[in-house]
Amino acid sequence: MTRTIDLNCDMGESFGAFVIGDDEAMLDLVTTANIACGFHAGDPVVMRRTIRMAKAKGVAVGAHPSFADLYGFGRRRISGERPEDLETQLIFQIVALQGMAALEGHPMTHVKTHGALGNMAAVDPDLAALCVRAIRAVDPGLVFVTLPYSETFRAAERAGLRIACEIYADRSYTDQGELTPRSQPGAVIHDPAQSLDQVLEMVVNGQIPTTGGKKLPVTPETLCIHGDTKGAVEIARRLRSALEANGVTIAPFITP
């Protein structure tokens, strides 16, 4: 039974003249920030500013690398990339965020893959192993934030990487423990009450409710809130308040 949970948010996704999400307000509510590294969103100025804000608020930071897909916000499935090239792209992104964090005196703690890259690696053993190699090449001490019942989770375990098991408030799960594909009905949970019920079931009772009626064991360490979702700050505020009202402590899975 888990009574402590980290709240993580994908952020730093503004770039140039475009503003995405309210990072400053979100950093008052979450304990971990996954910062875009410029390949699906973000830019060097936004990366540095987000790290500075996170440091000031005591929020841990990590790299949020993706496919090179600024046009599609990293949500397009890209195949055919040479494995060595893709691994190098991931290393580049992780190193960039790690270097910027070191410059600001706020050491990076973790890596979490973004969008289509994360979804594809969750079910593809070769892609999962590639992601793990990229992280280990930069720093084997980094934590890999990933889904339970995924190939990325298994690859990280085999490689000896520390894992932070991640759950979602706004996504439903299949009987195999995977996120329901967005192309299927009910993949995204829009009802706040249903979302809270699912979160409490996972955090307090240690069970993932699936679309087929199963209950899969889980020991979550971190709960994701998407920073680009409409009303994300209010959603995060309500979720945090409800969790604390149910006796759950909100704390980072690793101290910055």
N, C-alpha and C positions, 0 to 999 in steps of 0.2 A: 504494500500500500504506500503510495507516494503522497507526502503531505507538503513537499516543497517543489516548486516549479520555477523555471526561468521563463521569462517572456522575451522572445526574440522578434525582431522586425527587419524586413528587407527595406533598406533605405539608401539615401545618397544617390537617388535615381534621377535627380534633376541634371540638366546639362545645358551649357550655353544660356540662351534666353528662356529655356523651357523649365518650368517649375512643376515637379511631381511630388505630391505628398507634403505633409507638414512635419518635417523631421524634428524641428525644435520642440514642438508640442509632444510628439511621440516619445522623445527621449526623456520626458518627465515620467513616463509610464512603464517603459520596458527596461529590461536589465541587460540586454544584449542587442547589438546592432550589426547586421550583415550589410556591408557597404559595397555598392556597385563599383566595378573596377574599370569602367569605360568601354566595355565591349558590347553590353546591351543597354547601358545607360550610365550616367555619371560622367565626370571629367576630373582632371587633376585638382581644379579649384574646389569642386564640390567634395571630392574625397577628403581633402585637407580640412575643409570647413566642418564636415560631418565628424571627423575624428576629434577636432578641437571641442565641438559641442559635447560629444560623448564623454570625453575626458573630464570636462567641467561638471558633468552630471554623474560621474562614476559609473558609466555604462561601458561594458566590454565591447570590443570591436573585432570584426573578422572580415575576411575577404569573401565576396559573393561573385565568383567568376562565372562566365557563361560562354556560349558560342559567340563568335564574332557576328553579331546580328543586331546592330543598332536600329536598323530599319524595322525589324520585327519585334523589338524589345526582348530578344532572346527567347521568344516563345515559338519560333519556327523550328521544326525538326530538321536538322542538317546532317546529312550522311555523305560519305565519299571523301571526307577529309582524311589525309594521311595521319595515322595514329601519332607518329612522331611530331607532326606539325601541330595537332590539336593539344598534345601534351605540353608542347612548348608554349602555346598560347595561354594555357591554364597557369603554367609556371610564371609567365610574364605578369599575369594579372595578380597572382598571389604575392609575388615579390614587390610589385608596385604598391599594393596596399600595406604590406609589411614595412616597406621602407618609409612610406609616408607616416605610418603610425610611430615608427622608431624616431623619426624626426621630431614628432610632437611629444615624445616622451610618454607614449601610451601604448605599450606593447600589444601587438595583435595576438589574439588567443585561439582563433579557429578559422575554419573554412566551411562554407556552405555553398554548394552548386546551385545555380539559378535555372529556373524555367525548363525549357526543353532538354537541356543538358542533364539536369537532375532527374527529370522524368525518364529519359532514355537510359541513363546509367543505372537507375533503380531496377531495371529488368534485363539489362545487358551485361553479362559478367565481364566481357572484355573492356567495355567502356567504363565500368565500375573500377576495374583494376587500373585503368589508365588514370582516372581521377585520383586514386589513392597514390599511384606513383608520383604524380605531379606534386601532391601535398608533401609526401616524404622527401622529394628532391629538394624542396625549399626548407622544410623544418619538420622532422619526424615528431617533434613535441607538440605540434598543432593538433587541436581537437577537430574531428570531422563531424559536423552536424548533419545527420542523415536519418532516413526513415527506418523504422523497424520492418522486418520481413522483406528487406530489399537486398539486391545484389551489392549495393554500395556498403550496406551494413556488414554483409558477410565478407566482402573484400577488405574492409578496414580491420575487421577482427583478425583475419588471416595475416595481415601485414603488421599487426601489433599497434595500430593507431588507436588512440583514445577516441571513443565515440560519445557524442551527446545525442541520445535518442529523441527524435523530434516528432511532435504530433501537430495536427491542424484543427483549428476550431471551425473553419468554414468549408471543409471538404469532407465528403463521405468516403467510406472505405469498402473495398470489395471483400469477399470471403477469404481471399488470399492475403489480406492485409495491405494491399496496394491502394493508392488513391484512385477513386473512380475516375476514369477518363472524362475530361471536360465535355467530350462529345456526347456523353450519355446523360439522360435525365437524372436530376438529383445529385449530380457531381458536386455542385456548389451549394452550400447551405446558406440560405438567405434569412431564415427565421432566427432571430437572436435567442429565443427560448430554446429552440432545438440545438443551436450551437452550444449554448451553456450546458444543456443536459449532456451532450456528447463529451464536452471537456471534463465535466465532473466525473463522468463514468470512467474516463481514461486516467485522470489525475488521482482521484480519490479511491476508485475501486480497482484501478489497474487493468481495465478491460477496454478493448476497442470494439464498439458496436459496428457490425457490418450491415451492408444493404441486404444480405441474405439472412439476417437474424442471428448470426453467430456472435460470440464474445471472445475475442482473441487476447491472450495475456500481453501486457505491455508494462514496461517500467520507464515512463517518459521523464526526460530531464529538462526539455524545453518545448514551449508552445509557440508556434509561429502566428504572427499577425501581419498581414500584408499592408505595407505602408501606402500603396497606390490604390487601395480599395476606397470607394466613396464612403466617407464617414468613418475612416479607419481610426482616428483619434478617439472618437466617442465610443466606438466598438471596443477599443483597447481599455478605455476607462471603465466601462461597464463590466467587462470580463475580469479585470483586475479586482474591482470592488466585490464582485460576486464570488470570486475564488477566495479572497480574504475573509468574506463573510461565512464561508464554508470551512474555515480553519486551515486554509492552504497558505503557506508562506511563499512570498515572491522573492526569489534570490537568484543571482547569476549561477550558472553551472560551473563557472570557473572565475576566480577573482582576477580582475585585470592587473 
